[in-house]
Amino acid sequence: MPFRQLSLDLPNSHSVSPQVQAAIEQLACNPQADARGAIFTRQEVVEFILDLVGYREEQPLHTMRLLEPSFGRGDFLLAIIKRLLKAWRAFQSNGVALDDLSDAIRAVELHHTSFKHTTAAVINLLESDGLDSKTATTLSKRWLSQGDFLLTPLDGEFEVVVGNPPYIRPELIPAPLLAAYRNRYRTMFDRADIYIPFIERMLSVLSNQGHLGVICSDRWMKNRYGGPLRRLIAEQFHLKIYVDMVDTPAFHSEVVAYPAITVITREKAEATRLAYRPTVETRALTQLADVLRAPVLSKESTMVQELATVTDAAQPWLLKSSEQVALIRRLEQSFPALEAVECKVGIGVATGADQAFIGDFETLDVEGDRKLPLVTFSPA
Ligand SMILES: C[S@@+](CC[C@H](N)C(=O)[O-])C[C@H]1O[C@@H](n2cnc3c(N)ncnc32)[C@H](O)[C@@H]1O
């Protein structure tokens, strides 16, 4: 059965247990941005993602429904509203704002203070665009809600789902809340970070023609906890675009998050378009978005590549050029996996005194039967 959000399968947050409610409140009141996984997206990157998902002023945006699951201080939301108002004025010059726009946006934020400040900024933006204050306040109430995106009921489907979900490791999520997430989200697996069930829920409410555009850490594309989400995408979605944003200033603060942008749809899976580490500058990103979205990719294109199959059940995604993937496939066919020949593969050694314990195998002054051969590798 196609994977869709049923309005019945998520009780509203008032019907969760008092312990879960208390845990949500604890996070919602936490002034520390780290505890809420708050990292804010640079404006150029926000505009790039909106371009990639087709949320462009030349489209009748007031006829689409857009979801932003964790709007923070509004980096996506305010840009979205500006585009929406421009498109609405162009397409509906005599329109009535409340009639035409009430259904255009749904946006959620957990943190009370961010919610309050961003609501004020939204009202301010609507008023400065010429809407009267009653209309501006009513629209903000229809559009914005305060709560936990993973437990808040949502009405209907969305043509556009965009955002930068929070990053919270499972050990930092209060236990009753973590249990509630594990109970509801099949991708909340192993040591999955909270952005994983966020993507699951964002995908679940995507309409047939919808586009999801998300910026977040790329770790789940290869690691163990990302397996169930990769499987879900391989089975029911199309990974349309991937942009590696590692070492680019994608966020307002410097974070060690290996960011990537992915655009995912419900279309039949075809080739994935890939771009690597673009210059974060408006003109360059506008051009790149045009190439990534072009109906046919020019053979001369140097900025963008196409890979025939990236998603394959829960397999890690190989997002390198086709030559590199071909090399990996050839090596896989010619040699056994390291673990099949009794090698242990880990993320590093933790001896506590590497200078004493790691050295040239032959000359290391330790009994032979105590020595283990070790190979280390650092990616370029
Ligand atoms: C990474 S920030 C992104 C903010 C904004 N969308 C942007 O891109 O700049 C994540 C936001 O998610 C909020 N948040 C954390 N947990 C949440 C939850 N369970 N439901 C909704 N929002 C949540 C945080 O307070 C924070 O504002």
The ligand as an SDF file (V2000), in Angstrom:
LIG
                    3D

 27 29  0  0  0  0  0  0  0  0999 V2000
   17.6500   23.1730   12.3550 C   0  0  0  0  0  0  0  0  0  0  0  0
   16.4940   24.3840   12.9690 S   0  0  0  0  0  0  0  0  0  0  0  0
   15.8100   24.9470   11.4840 C   0  0  0  0  0  0  0  0  0  0  0  0
   15.1390   26.2820   11.5430 C   0  0  0  0  0  0  0  0  0  0  0  0
   14.7080   26.8680   10.2020 C   0  0  0  0  0  0  0  0  0  0  0  0
   13.7930   25.9790    9.5010 N   0  0  0  0  0  0  0  0  0  0  0  0
   15.9070   27.0950    9.3090 C   0  0  0  0  0  0  0  0  0  0  0  0
   16.1280   26.3450    8.3870 O   0  0  0  0  0  0  0  0  0  0  0  0
   16.6670   28.0180    9.5530 O   0  0  0  0  0  0  0  0  0  0  0  0
   15.3510   23.3120   13.6610 C   0  0  0  0  0  0  0  0  0  0  0  0
   14.1900   23.9390   14.4240 C   0  0  0  0  0  0  0  0  0  0  0  0
   13.3690   22.8410   14.8610 O   0  0  0  0  0  0  0  0  0  0  0  0
   12.7820   23.1800   16.0990 C   0  0  0  0  0  0  0  0  0  0  0  0
   12.3470   21.9010   16.6960 N   0  0  0  0  0  0  0  0  0  0  0  0
   13.0490   21.0160   17.4510 C   0  0  0  0  0  0  0  0  0  0  0  0
   12.3010   19.9370   17.7240 N   0  0  0  0  0  0  0  0  0  0  0  0
   11.0980   20.1290   17.1100 C   0  0  0  0  0  0  0  0  0  0  0  0
    9.9060   19.3530   17.0120 C   0  0  0  0  0  0  0  0  0  0  0  0
    9.8290   18.1540   17.5830 N   0  0  0  0  0  0  0  0  0  0  0  0
    8.8680   19.8600   16.3040 N   0  0  0  0  0  0  0  0  0  0  0  0
    8.9570   21.0690   15.6810 C   0  0  0  0  0  0  0  0  0  0  0  0
   10.0600   21.8500   15.7480 N   0  0  0  0  0  0  0  0  0  0  0  0
   11.1190   21.3790   16.4440 C   0  0  0  0  0  0  0  0  0  0  0  0
   13.9000   23.8990   16.8260 C   0  0  0  0  0  0  0  0  0  0  0  0
   13.4000   24.6960   17.8850 O   0  0  0  0  0  0  0  0  0  0  0  0
   14.5250   24.7190   15.6830 C   0  0  0  0  0  0  0  0  0  0  0  0
   13.9400   25.9850   15.6050 O   0  0  0  0  0  0  0  0  0  0  0  0
  1  2  1  0
  2  3  1  0
  2 10  1  0
  3  4  1  0
  4  5  1  0
  5  6  1  0
  5  7  1  0
  7  8  2  0
  7  9  1  0
 10 11  1  0
 11 12  1  0
 11 26  1  0
 12 13  1  0
 13 14  1  0
 13 24  1  0
 14 15  1  0
 14 23  1  0
 15 16  2  0
 16 17  1  0
 17 18  1  0
 17 23  2  0
 18 19  1  0
 18 20  2  0
 20 21  1  0
 21 22  2  0
 22 23  1  0
 24 25  1  0
 24 26  1  0
 26 27  1  0
M  CHG  2   2   1   9  -1
M  END
$$$$
